Amino acid sequence: MSKSYTIQKSPFVVPTDDGKLIEEHFGNATDGNSKISIAHMVAPAGWSEPFQTPEFDEFTYIIKGKKQFIINDDVVILEAGQSIKINKNTRVQYSNPFTEICEYISICTPAFSIDSVNRET
């Protein structure tokens, strides 16, 4: 009989070159789930990435620190204990222009994939 649950003890660590830690617990890279991805992330102070227009909804819950979102023309800053949902096909830039790390959980539906994030160059 198969188990009716899965415990993730070894998330996939996504290789990065910007100092950001990305540990995917469930999703395309870990268990092949294309419907949802759940990742634990730590963004170092001063981190940012290019604007993107993802083909998935993204939910972010801040555990520690602060994170800045530029959503279309709005600048939104979230702090620990706050969360946000950004609808798919919305232009957004994520960054941590602050002096402490930002630790957060990201959930994407459908699951994150590099082919559907549409990062600007």
N, C-alpha and C positions, 0 to 999 in steps of 0.2 A: 504494500500500500504506500502511495506517495504521500509526502507531507503536504499539509494544507497551508504552509507558510514557508518563507525564505528569510533567513537571517544573513545580512551582508556583513562579512567580517573583513573583506579585502576589496574595498572599492577600487575602481580604475583611476589611477592618478594621471590626469591629462598632462602631457608634456607642454610646458610654457617657457617662454624666454623673457617674460616680463616680471618675474618674481611672484606671480599669483599662484596660489595653491587651488587646484580644482580636483576634488575627489567625487567621481560619479558613483553613487551607490546603486542606482537602478537606471537603466536607459539603454540606448543603442550600444554603447561601448562595453557594458558589463553583462547584461543578460539578453541583449537583442530586442529589448522592448522599445518599439517605435511609437507607442502611444503616450508615454510619459517618461520624463527623466527627473531624477532627484539628485542634487549635488550639494556637497558642503564646500564652501569656498572661503579663502582668506586672501583679501586684497591688501597688499602692503601700502603704507603711506606714500602718496604721490603717484599711485598707479592710475592709468587710464587706458581705454581702448578706443578704437575708431568708432564712428557712428555706424549703426547697422539698422536693418529693417527686417527683423526675423519673421519667418512664416509660422511662428508658434506663439501662443500666449506664454508669458513668463511671470511667475509669481516669485517675489523675493521677500524673505523674512530676515531682518537684521538681528543678529545675536549680540554683537559687540561692535562698538565704534559707530561710524557714520558712513553713508554712501551717497554720492551725488548722481542724479539722473537728469539728463537733458532730454526731455520728451517733446518732440517737435520744437516749439519755442519756449517751453516751460522748464525752469530749473527747479527740481524737487530734491530736497535733502531729507533722508530718512535716518533715524537714530535707533539704537537698540530697543527692541520690543515693538517696532513698527513694521508694517508690511505693505506691499503694493502689488497690483496686477497690471501688467502692461499688455494690451491687446496686440495680437499678431498684426503684421503689416503696419506697425507704428515705428517711425524713425526715432531711435534712441541712442544715447551715448552713456556708458557707465564709467564712473571714475571714483577715486578716493583721493581728493586733493587735500585731505586733512593730515594731521601729524601722527595719528595712531592707526593701527591696522583696522580693517573692517572684516568681521567674520559674519557670514550669512549663509542661508540655505536658498537654493534656487530650484524651482520646479517648473518644467516646461511641458506644455501639452500642445501638439504632439511632442515627442522627445526632441531634445536638442540634437542637431546635426550640423556639421560645418557647412554642408551644402545648402542648408535652409536658413542660415543666420544672416546672409547677405551683408557682410562687412564691407564698408567703403575703404578704398585704398588711397 
